[in-house]
Amino acid sequence: RIEFSGREFALAMDPQQRIFLECAWEALENAGYDCQRCGDRMGVYAGVGLNQYWVFQIAPDRQLLESAAGYQTVIGNEKDFLTTRVSYQLNLKGPSLDIQTACSTSLVATSLACQSLLSYQCDMALAGGITIHALQKSGYFYQEGGILSPDGHCRAFDAKAQGTVPGSGVGIVVLRRLEDALADGDCILAVIKSSAINNDGSMKVGYTAPSVEGQAEVIAEALALAGIEADSISYVETHGTGTRANS
């Protein structure tokens, strides 16, 4: 059971942290594990998006920040405390790390969680990320050559691709070593055969643009680590912004 005071829960905390905590509980519940009874060391690896709630709702309220609840308000809105809050509230005693790598945050968190499992730093791990825009009825100004679409539509891998649109979402997976999951009869939805992480450095057209060479290299590394051939893959899930190739 997780309890918060009304002010802390409904007013002072970043909604992203609250919803991520709720989803962490739900993920463990769906996996069939009671964090209060399970003896395994559970790690948490995740990241969170820009805290718009702080900018538009909390920061202007100087009276709140100067009150006795001010310090707890700061903690409830600081990115650094996303995963340790989950570990505290759910009594998880494995590694608890905030991962911030922009668009790749959730995948990098999953990769690091897998490494933690393989090195026996934990026996189970929660990995994921969350981004929720506090201003639901807001728009954006289109800028030529930018990442955002001029017409509010994202057409990834399409000849008419002109840009992406902002969105909100949360995702968490529960990870275990395969042999442990099989031994305990877990419901296994997928098996991660390998992962790889790299960086483009400065070899790209701009800071926010991907490098074709860098992406090819990291994909080749992941394939090599998995010991599989590229032509054996029948489905590819991608992160497509729908931006023009020359932008």
N, C-alpha and C positions, 0 to 999 in steps of 0.2 A: 504494500500500500504506500502511495506517495502522497504526502500532505504539504500544502503550502498555505500561508495566510492569504486572505483575499487580496490584500494590497500587493504583496510580493508576486502572487500568481497572475493577477489580472491586470495590474497597472505597471509594476516596476520592471518586469522581466521581458527581454526580447522574445517576441512570439516564436522566433525561429528556435530558440533554445527550449522553450516549453514544448513545442510540437515535436522536436527531435527526441526529447525525453519520452514523450508519449509513444512515438514510433519505435524507439528502442525497446520499450516494454512489450509492445505488440509483436515485434520481431522475435523476441525470445519466447513469447507465448505461442506464436505460430510454430516455432521450432520445437516446442514441447519441453522447454527447460524453465524451471523455477530458479531464478537467480539466488533466492534465499536458501535453497536447499542443495543446489548443485555445488559440489566441492571443487569443480574445475576453476582454474584461474582464467577469468574472462577479461580480454583486452578491449579497448575502444579506440578506433582510429576513424576520424571524421573531420569535416570542415564545414564552415558556415559562410554564407554570403554577406554582403554589405548590410550593416544594421541600419536600415532606414528608420526603424521605430525610434532609435535613440536620437537621430537627427531631427525628426519632425515632432516627436511626442515627449521625449524625456528631457533632452538638453534645454528646451525653452522653459521648462518648469524649474526655475531656480529654487523655489521654496522646497520642492521635493529633494533636490540634490543637497541642500543645506540642512535637511532634517536628519533625525536619527537613522532613518532608513536610507540615507544617501549612499553609504558605503556598499550596502547590499544591492542597491540599485545599479551601481557601477559594475559589481560582480555579475549581476544578472544580464548585463548587456555587453560584456567584454568577450570577444571571440575566444580568448585564451581559455575560458572556462566551460566551453561547450562539452567536451568529453569528460572532464573530471566531475562535472555536475552529474552526468549519467552514472559514472562510477560510484559517486557518493550516494546518490538516491537509490541505486539498485544494488549497492554493496558489492561492486565488482572489483576484484583485487589484482587484475592483470595490468599491463601497461595501458596508459590512457593519454593519447597524443592528439593534439589538434594539428591537422594537416591543411595548409593553405597554398594551393597551386593554381588558383583561378579556375578555369574551365575543367581542368583535369583533376580537381581535388578528390572527387569520390573514387576515381579509378586509382589514383596514387595511394589513397588511403587503403583501398582493397589490396593493392600490391604489397604495401608495407605490413599490413595485417597478416598476409600470407607468409611473409618472411619471418614475422614474429612467431607464427605457429610452427614453421619448419625449424626454427632455432630453439623451440621449446621455451620461449619466454612466456607463452600462455597456451592454454589448451582449447580455448574457444575465443572468438573475436567478433565484435560488432564493427562493421565498416560501412561508411556511407557519407552522406552530405546533405545539406539543406540550403535552399535559397527561397525566401518568401519576400515579396515586395509589399511593404506596409501600405503604400498608397495604391489601392486596387484600381481606382479610377484615374489613372495618370497616363500621359502619353509621352512622346519624345519628339525632338526636332531632328528631322533627317538632315544629314550632312553628306554631301557628295564625297565619295571615296571612303566613307566610314563603314562600320560594320552593320549598322541598322538599315532595315529595308525601307524604301520610299513609300511603299503601299501597304505596309502592315502584314505582309505574307512572307513566309520563309520557304524557298524552293531549293532545298539542298540537292546537289547533283543534277540540276536541271539547267538547260541552256538559258532559261530566263531568270536564273538566280541573280538577285540584286542585294541581298542582305538578310539578316536575321531579325527576330523580334524577341524582346525580353519575356521571361516566363518565371513561374514559381514551381517548386517541387521539392520532394524529400524522398530519399531512398536509403534503406539499410539492409545489409545482408548479414546472416549469421554464418560464420566460417568455422570449420573444424578440419583437422587432418583426416584424410580419407579413410585411413585404416581405423581410426577411432569412431568415425561416423558409421562405418560398416559394422563394426563390432557391437555398437549400441543400437543398431536398427533404426538409425535416423532416417527421416524423409529427406532424400538427397535430390535437390532440384537441378543441380549442375555441378560439374567438376572443373576446377581451374587447373589447367595443366601447366601453365607457366605465366610469367609476367615480366615486363622489362620497363625500365625508366631511363630516359636520357634528356638532353637539352640541346637546343639548336645553337646556343651561343649567339653570335652576331651574324651568322651566315644565313640571313633571310632579308626580305625587302623592307621589313619594318618590325618593330617590337611586338606588335599584336598579330603578326602574320606567321603562319606555320612554315617550316622549311620542308620541302619535298625530300631532300636528302636525309634530314634528321628523322622524319617519320618512317622512311624506308628502312633506315638502319635499326630503329627500335623494333619494328615489326619483324625484321630478319632475326634479330636477337631473341625475341620471344619465341619464334618458330624453332630456332636452334635449341633453346632451352627445353622446349616441349618435345623435341625429337620428332617433329611431324613435318610433312611437306605442304607447301602452300596450296597445291592443287587438291589436297584432301579436305580443304575447308569449303563447306557448301553454303554457309551463311555468315555474313559480316555485319556486325552492329557498329555504327559509327557515330561520331559527333560531327554533324554537318551544320555549319552556320549559314550556308547558302550565299556566301559572299563571292563576288566576282574573282576570277583567277588573277586578274591584273590589279586588284585593289590592295 
